[in-house]
Amino acid sequence: MPVSNTSIVERIARVIAGRVVSINAEGADPSAGPRVDEIWRDYVEDALSVLRTLREPDQIMADAGNVETWERMVLAALEAETA
């Protein structure tokens, strides 16, 4: 599995920013990439909220993998961002 060079918080924040500005979602910008580059940091708190929600997997996720590993991974991402 590939490993991203971009933090999970930044990736989530960019997705949220993209949904706000892109014509492909809720926005009006037909070429939102440059705008997302400018504003994604405005959505870091939203991204952290999403990540905090993901600390506990649902039953389907728990059945598919190791719950303790998942929790450690999510907590590590949160700690890295808030350090």
N, CA, C and O atoms as CSV, one atom per row, in Angstrom:
chain,resi,resn,atom,element,x,y,z
A,1,MET,N,N,0.840,-1.176,0.000
A,1,MET,CA,C,0.000,0.000,0.000
A,1,MET,C,C,0.885,1.238,0.000
A,1,MET,O,O,1.841,1.316,0.772
A,2,PRO,N,N,0.575,2.206,-0.859
A,2,PRO,CA,C,1.352,3.448,-0.866
A,2,PRO,C,C,1.150,4.233,0.436
A,2,PRO,O,O,0.094,4.158,1.063
A,3,VAL,N,N,2.166,4.975,0.822
A,3,VAL,CA,C,2.107,5.833,1.999
A,3,VAL,C,C,2.245,7.273,1.524
A,3,VAL,O,O,3.166,7.604,0.778
A,4,SER,N,N,1.332,8.120,1.957
A,4,SER,CA,C,1.320,9.518,1.524
A,4,SER,C,C,2.440,10.317,2.179
A,4,SER,O,O,2.820,10.052,3.319
A,5,ASN,N,N,2.955,11.284,1.459
A,5,ASN,CA,C,3.931,12.222,2.009
A,5,ASN,C,C,3.249,13.433,2.641
A,5,ASN,O,O,3.907,14.287,3.234
A,6,THR,N,N,1.941,13.498,2.511
A,6,THR,CA,C,1.152,14.604,3.052
A,6,THR,C,C,0.391,14.093,4.273
A,6,THR,O,O,-0.146,12.985,4.251
A,7,SER,N,N,0.342,14.888,5.329
A,7,SER,CA,C,-0.337,14.435,6.549
A,7,SER,C,C,-1.818,14.193,6.281
A,7,SER,O,O,-2.411,14.795,5.386
A,8,ILE,N,N,-2.400,13.298,7.075
A,8,ILE,CA,C,-3.818,12.999,6.941
A,8,ILE,C,C,-4.662,14.238,7.237
A,8,ILE,O,O,-5.711,14.429,6.621
A,9,VAL,N,N,-4.225,15.067,8.156
A,9,VAL,CA,C,-4.976,16.280,8.485
A,9,VAL,C,C,-5.001,17.223,7.288
A,9,VAL,O,O,-6.049,17.776,6.957
A,10,GLU,N,N,-3.864,17.408,6.643
A,10,GLU,CA,C,-3.841,18.267,5.458
A,10,GLU,C,C,-4.718,17.684,4.352
A,10,GLU,O,O,-5.444,18.420,3.683
A,11,ARG,N,N,-4.656,16.384,4.158
A,11,ARG,CA,C,-5.456,15.768,3.092
A,11,ARG,C,C,-6.951,15.926,3.347
A,11,ARG,O,O,-7.712,16.214,2.423
A,12,ILE,N,N,-7.374,15.737,4.599
A,12,ILE,CA,C,-8.791,15.930,4.924
A,12,ILE,C,C,-9.173,17.392,4.747
A,12,ILE,O,O,-10.224,17.691,4.181
A,13,ALA,N,N,-8.335,18.304,5.223
A,13,ALA,CA,C,-8.619,19.743,5.094
A,13,ALA,C,C,-8.732,20.143,3.627
A,13,ALA,O,O,-9.587,20.954,3.271
A,14,ARG,N,N,-7.881,19.584,2.778
A,14,ARG,CA,C,-7.944,19.887,1.349
A,14,ARG,C,C,-9.236,19.372,0.721
A,14,ARG,O,O,-9.812,20.028,-0.146
A,15,VAL,N,N,-9.687,18.209,1.153
A,15,VAL,CA,C,-10.947,17.678,0.633
A,15,VAL,C,C,-12.102,18.593,1.031
A,15,VAL,O,O,-12.964,18.904,0.209
A,16,ILE,N,N,-12.117,19.017,2.276
A,16,ILE,CA,C,-13.181,19.912,2.738
A,16,ILE,C,C,-13.129,21.229,1.967
A,16,ILE,O,O,-14.160,21.717,1.503
A,17,ALA,N,N,-11.942,21.803,1.827
A,17,ALA,CA,C,-11.801,23.053,1.067
A,17,ALA,C,C,-12.261,22.863,-0.374
A,17,ALA,O,O,-12.931,23.728,-0.939
A,18,GLY,N,N,-11.904,21.743,-0.957
A,18,GLY,CA,C,-12.320,21.462,-2.326
A,18,GLY,C,C,-13.824,21.384,-2.460
A,18,GLY,O,O,-14.387,21.871,-3.440
A,19,ARG,N,N,-14.481,20.779,-1.487
A,19,ARG,CA,C,-15.945,20.703,-1.528
A,19,ARG,C,C,-16.565,22.080,-1.429
A,19,ARG,O,O,-17.615,22.333,-2.019
A,20,VAL,N,N,-15.931,22.966,-0.693
A,20,VAL,CA,C,-16.472,24.318,-0.517
A,20,VAL,C,C,-16.340,25.139,-1.794
A,20,VAL,O,O,-17.256,25.884,-2.142
A,21,VAL,N,N,-15.222,25.017,-2.496
A,21,VAL,CA,C,-14.975,25.918,-3.629
A,21,VAL,C,C,-15.175,25.309,-5.010
A,21,VAL,O,O,-15.387,26.043,-5.975
A,22,SER,N,N,-15.114,23.997,-5.129
A,22,SER,CA,C,-15.147,23.376,-6.454
A,22,SER,C,C,-16.550,23.288,-7.038
A,22,SER,O,O,-17.517,22.996,-6.335
A,23,ILE,N,N,-16.639,23.544,-8.330
A,23,ILE,CA,C,-17.904,23.406,-9.035
A,23,ILE,C,C,-18.368,21.942,-9.038
A,23,ILE,O,O,-19.551,21.663,-9.230
A,24,ASN,N,N,-17.434,21.014,-8.826
A,24,ASN,CA,C,-17.772,19.592,-8.760
A,24,ASN,C,C,-18.444,19.217,-7.447
A,24,ASN,O,O,-18.863,18.073,-7.266
A,25,ALA,N,N,-18.548,20.162,-6.540
A,25,ALA,CA,C,-19.181,19.913,-5.244
A,25,ALA,C,C,-20.157,21.053,-4.960
A,25,ALA,O,O,-21.138,21.224,-5.683
A,26,GLU,N,N,-19.894,21.829,-3.914
A,26,GLU,CA,C,-20.815,22.881,-3.506
A,26,GLU,C,C,-20.408,24.274,-3.976
A,26,GLU,O,O,-21.167,25.228,-3.808
A,27,GLY,N,N,-19.229,24.400,-4.559
A,27,GLY,CA,C,-18.717,25.703,-4.952
A,27,GLY,C,C,-19.016,26.046,-6.395
A,27,GLY,O,O,-19.844,25.408,-7.046
A,28,ALA,N,N,-18.331,27.059,-6.882
A,28,ALA,CA,C,-18.555,27.539,-8.246
A,28,ALA,C,C,-17.288,27.566,-9.087
A,28,ALA,O,O,-17.351,27.862,-10.281
A,29,ASP,N,N,-16.148,27.265,-8.494
A,29,ASP,CA,C,-14.871,27.365,-9.196
A,29,ASP,C,C,-14.637,26.133,-10.073
A,29,ASP,O,O,-14.558,25.016,-9.562
A,30,PRO,N,N,-14.525,26.332,-11.406
A,30,PRO,CA,C,-14.305,25.196,-12.297
A,30,PRO,C,C,-12.873,24.646,-12.240
A,30,PRO,O,O,-12.616,23.540,-12.717
A,31,SER,N,N,-11.952,25.405,-11.665
A,31,SER,CA,C,-10.563,24.973,-11.524
A,31,SER,C,C,-10.097,25.345,-10.116
A,31,SER,O,O,-9.381,26.329,-9.930
A,32,ALA,N,N,-10.506,24.557,-9.139
A,32,ALA,CA,C,-10.369,24.930,-7.733
A,32,ALA,C,C,-9.000,24.641,-7.122
A,32,ALA,O,O,-8.742,25.076,-5.999
A,33,GLY,N,N,-8.125,23.935,-7.805
A,33,GLY,CA,C,-6.838,23.555,-7.229
A,33,GLY,C,C,-6.051,24.700,-6.613
A,33,GLY,O,O,-5.647,24.604,-5.454
A,34,PRO,N,N,-5.821,25.780,-7.352
A,34,PRO,CA,C,-5.066,26.892,-6.764
A,34,PRO,C,C,-5.760,27.512,-5.553
A,34,PRO,O,O,-5.104,27.913,-4.592
A,35,ARG,N,N,-7.082,27.587,-5.605
A,35,ARG,CA,C,-7.829,28.149,-4.472
A,35,ARG,C,C,-7.713,27.229,-3.257
A,35,ARG,O,O,-7.556,27.704,-2.133
A,36,VAL,N,N,-7.789,25.930,-3.474
A,36,VAL,CA,C,-7.628,24.975,-2.378
A,36,VAL,C,C,-6.244,25.123,-1.761
A,36,VAL,O,O,-6.101,25.072,-0.539
A,37,ASP,N,N,-5.218,25.307,-2.600
A,37,ASP,CA,C,-3.859,25.527,-2.074
A,37,ASP,C,C,-3.811,26.737,-1.147
A,37,ASP,O,O,-3.045,26.751,-0.184
A,38,GLU,N,N,-4.620,27.743,-1.429
A,38,GLU,CA,C,-4.632,28.968,-0.632
A,38,GLU,C,C,-5.405,28.826,0.677
A,38,GLU,O,O,-5.026,29.427,1.682
A,39,ILE,N,N,-6.476,28.046,0.680
A,39,ILE,CA,C,-7.402,28.073,1.828
A,39,ILE,C,C,-7.468,26.814,2.668
A,39,ILE,O,O,-8.153,26.809,3.691
A,40,TRP,N,N,-6.782,25.742,2.281
A,40,TRP,CA,C,-6.968,24.489,3.011
A,40,TRP,C,C,-6.662,24.629,4.497
A,40,TRP,O,O,-7.269,23.930,5.309
A,41,ARG,N,N,-5.751,25.502,4.874
A,41,ARG,CA,C,-5.399,25.671,6.294
A,41,ARG,C,C,-6.577,26.190,7.119
A,41,ARG,O,O,-6.631,25.996,8.333
A,42,ASP,N,N,-7.522,26.852,6.442
A,42,ASP,CA,C,-8.727,27.338,7.129
A,42,ASP,C,C,-9.608,26.179,7.596
A,42,ASP,O,O,-10.519,26.377,8.400
A,43,TYR,N,N,-9.341,24.986,7.102
A,43,TYR,CA,C,-10.178,23.827,7.402
A,43,TYR,C,C,-9.469,22.772,8.252
A,43,TYR,O,O,-9.946,21.643,8.369
A,44,VAL,N,N,-8.338,23.139,8.839
A,44,VAL,CA,C,-7.588,22.195,9.672
A,44,VAL,C,C,-8.411,21.770,10.885
A,44,VAL,O,O,-8.418,20.589,11.232
A,45,GLU,N,N,-9.095,22.694,11.531
A,45,GLU,CA,C,-9.909,22.325,12.700
A,45,GLU,C,C,-11.023,21.368,12.312
A,45,GLU,O,O,-11.337,20.446,13.065
A,46,ASP,N,N,-11.628,21.575,11.142
A,46,ASP,CA,C,-12.645,20.643,10.658
A,46,ASP,C,C,-12.021,19.267,10.431
A,46,ASP,O,O,-12.607,18.243,10.784
A,47,ALA,N,N,-10.841,19.256,9.846
A,47,ALA,CA,C,-10.142,17.995,9.586
A,47,ALA,C,C,-9.819,17.279,10.893
A,47,ALA,O,O,-9.983,16.063,10.991
A,48,LEU,N,N,-9.366,18.017,11.883
A,48,LEU,CA,C,-9.079,17.411,13.183
A,48,LEU,C,C,-10.345,16.835,13.811
A,48,LEU,O,O,-10.300,15.780,14.443
A,49,SER,N,N,-11.458,17.514,13.642
A,49,SER,CA,C,-12.732,16.996,14.158
A,49,SER,C,C,-13.098,15.679,13.491
A,49,SER,O,O,-13.554,14.747,14.153
A,50,VAL,N,N,-12.899,15.602,12.181
A,50,VAL,CA,C,-13.168,14.359,11.457
A,50,VAL,C,C,-12.255,13.262,11.977
A,50,VAL,O,O,-12.703,12.145,12.237
A,51,LEU,N,N,-10.988,13.574,12.127
A,51,LEU,CA,C,-10.031,12.569,12.581
A,51,LEU,C,C,-10.352,12.106,14.004
A,51,LEU,O,O,-10.225,10.921,14.311
A,52,ARG,N,N,-10.763,13.023,14.867
A,52,ARG,CA,C,-11.140,12.626,16.232
A,52,ARG,C,C,-12.323,11.662,16.205
A,52,ARG,O,O,-12.390,10.728,17.004
A,53,THR,N,N,-13.241,11.892,15.294
A,53,THR,CA,C,-14.396,11.006,15.149
A,53,THR,C,C,-13.964,9.611,14.719
A,53,THR,O,O,-14.586,8.619,15.100
A,54,LEU,N,N,-12.912,9.537,13.934
A,54,LEU,CA,C,-12.442,8.255,13.415
A,54,LEU,C,C,-11.625,7.446,14.417
A,54,LEU,O,O,-11.230,6.318,14.122
A,55,ARG,N,N,-11.366,8.009,15.600
A,55,ARG,CA,C,-10.579,7.267,16.596
A,55,ARG,C,C,-11.190,5.906,16.898
A,55,ARG,O,O,-10.470,4.924,17.075
A,56,GLU,N,N,-12.506,5.847,16.957
A,56,GLU,CA,C,-13.187,4.587,17.247
A,56,GLU,C,C,-13.773,4.036,15.957
A,56,GLU,O,O,-14.660,4.658,15.372
A,57,PRO,N,N,-13.300,2.891,15.506
A,57,PRO,CA,C,-13.861,2.302,14.291
A,57,PRO,C,C,-15.271,1.777,14.554
A,57,PRO,O,O,-15.622,1.439,15.684
A,58,ASP,N,N,-16.063,1.717,13.499
A,58,ASP,CA,C,-17.370,1.075,13.657
A,58,ASP,C,C,-17.179,-0.439,13.568
A,58,ASP,O,O,-16.063,-0.915,13.359
A,59,GLN,N,N,-18.243,-1.178,13.722
A,59,GLN,CA,C,-18.134,-2.630,13.782
A,59,GLN,C,C,-17.585,-3.226,12.489
A,59,GLN,O,O,-16.782,-4.158,12.530
A,60,ILE,N,N,-18.002,-2.709,11.363
A,60,ILE,CA,C,-17.513,-3.221,10.077
A,60,ILE,C,C,-16.004,-3.029,9.973
A,60,ILE,O,O,-15.290,-3.929,9.532
A,61,MET,N,N,-15.516,-1.846,10.381
A,61,MET,CA,C,-14.081,-1.587,10.356
A,61,MET,C,C,-13.345,-2.498,11.333
A,61,MET,O,O,-12.283,-3.035,11.017
A,62,ALA,N,N,-13.915,-2.665,12.513
A,62,ALA,CA,C,-13.277,-3.512,13.517
A,62,ALA,C,C,-13.188,-4.959,13.043
A,62,ALA,O,O,-12.196,-5.641,13.297
A,63,ASP,N,N,-14.212,-5.416,12.364
A,63,ASP,CA,C,-14.203,-6.781,11.846
A,63,ASP,C,C,-13.155,-6.978,10.752
A,63,ASP,O,O,-12.680,-8.092,10.532
A,64,ALA,N,N,-12.798,-5.893,10.070
A,64,ALA,CA,C,-11.861,-5.988,8.945
A,64,ALA,C,C,-10.401,-5.907,9.361
A,64,ALA,O,O,-9.522,-6.302,8.595
A,65,GLY,N,N,-10.121,-5.399,10.568
A,65,GLY,CA,C,-8.721,-5.214,10.921
A,65,GLY,C,C,-8.488,-5.145,12.409
A,65,GLY,O,O,-9.340,-5.539,13.206
A,66,ASN,N,N,-7.332,-4.641,12.775
A,66,ASN,CA,C,-6.896,-4.583,14.159
A,66,ASN,C,C,-7.286,-3.236,14.773
A,66,ASN,O,O,-6.766,-2.192,14.380
A,67,VAL,N,N,-8.205,-3.272,15.737
A,67,VAL,CA,C,-8.733,-2.052,16.356
A,67,VAL,C,C,-7.639,-1.279,17.092
A,67,VAL,O,O,-7.585,-0.052,17.018
A,68,GLU,N,N,-6.778,-1.990,17.792
A,68,GLU,CA,C,-5.717,-1.311,18.546
A,68,GLU,C,C,-4.746,-0.592,17.617
A,68,GLU,O,O,-4.306,0.519,17.911
A,69,THR,N,N,-4.417,-1.219,16.510
A,69,THR,CA,C,-3.523,-0.578,15.539
A,69,THR,C,C,-4.188,0.659,14.947
A,69,THR,O,O,-3.557,1.708,14.818
A,70,TRP,N,N,-5.442,0.532,14.593
A,70,TRP,CA,C,-6.188,1.675,14.046
A,70,TRP,C,C,-6.159,2.847,15.021
A,70,TRP,O,O,-5.845,3.974,14.639
A,71,GLU,N,N,-6.488,2.574,16.273
A,71,GLU,CA,C,-6.522,3.641,17.262
A,71,GLU,C,C,-5.150,4.291,17.416
A,71,GLU,O,O,-5.054,5.516,17.487
A,72,ARG,N,N,-4.091,3.491,17.468
A,72,ARG,CA,C,-2.733,4.042,17.586
A,72,ARG,C,C,-2.394,4.925,16.385
A,72,ARG,O,O,-1.767,5.973,16.535
A,73,MET,N,N,-2.809,4.498,15.202
A,73,MET,CA,C,-2.520,5.271,13.994
A,73,MET,C,C,-3.238,6.620,14.019
A,73,MET,O,O,-2.638,7.651,13.717
A,74,VAL,N,N,-4.507,6.610,14.377
A,74,VAL,CA,C,-5.273,7.863,14.414
A,74,VAL,C,C,-4.736,8.774,15.509
A,74,VAL,O,O,-4.573,9.974,15.291
A,75,LEU,N,N,-4.461,8.218,16.678
A,75,LEU,CA,C,-3.915,9.046,17.755
A,75,LEU,C,C,-2.547,9.618,17.394
A,75,LEU,O,O,-2.243,10.757,17.748
A,76,ALA,N,N,-1.724,8.848,16.698
A,76,ALA,CA,C,-0.420,9.354,16.268
A,76,ALA,C,C,-0.592,10.537,15.318
A,76,ALA,O,O,0.147,11.517,15.405
A,77,ALA,N,N,-1.559,10.445,14.419
A,77,ALA,CA,C,-1.810,11.556,13.490
A,77,ALA,C,C,-2.271,12.795,14.232
A,77,ALA,O,O,-1.847,13.906,13.916
A,78,LEU,N,N,-3.144,12.610,15.225
A,78,LEU,CA,C,-3.614,13.749,16.017
A,78,LEU,C,C,-2.487,14.364,16.833
A,78,LEU,O,O,-2.354,15.585,16.900
A,79,GLU,N,N,-1.690,13.523,17.445
A,79,GLU,CA,C,-0.573,14.030,18.252
A,79,GLU,C,C,0.445,14.765,17.384
A,79,GLU,O,O,0.984,15.790,17.805
A,80,ALA,N,N,0.710,14.273,16.211
A,80,ALA,CA,C,1.664,14.927,15.310
A,80,ALA,C,C,1.173,16.316,14.919
A,80,ALA,O,O,1.964,17.251,14.795
A,81,GLU,N,N,-0.112,16.440,14.731
A,81,GLU,CA,C,-0.679,17.727,14.287
A,81,GLU,C,C,-0.741,18.730,15.432
A,81,GLU,O,O,-0.573,19.929,15.209
A,82,THR,N,N,-0.974,18.266,16.634
A,82,THR,CA,C,-1.147,19.194,17.751
A,82,THR,C,C,0.145,19.416,18.531
A,82,THR,O,O,0.159,20.176,19.499
A,83,ALA,N,N,1.225,18.761,18.121
A,83,ALA,CA,C,2.504,18.916,18.828
A,83,ALA,C,C,3.151,20.247,18.516
A,83,ALA,O,O,4.232,20.543,19.026
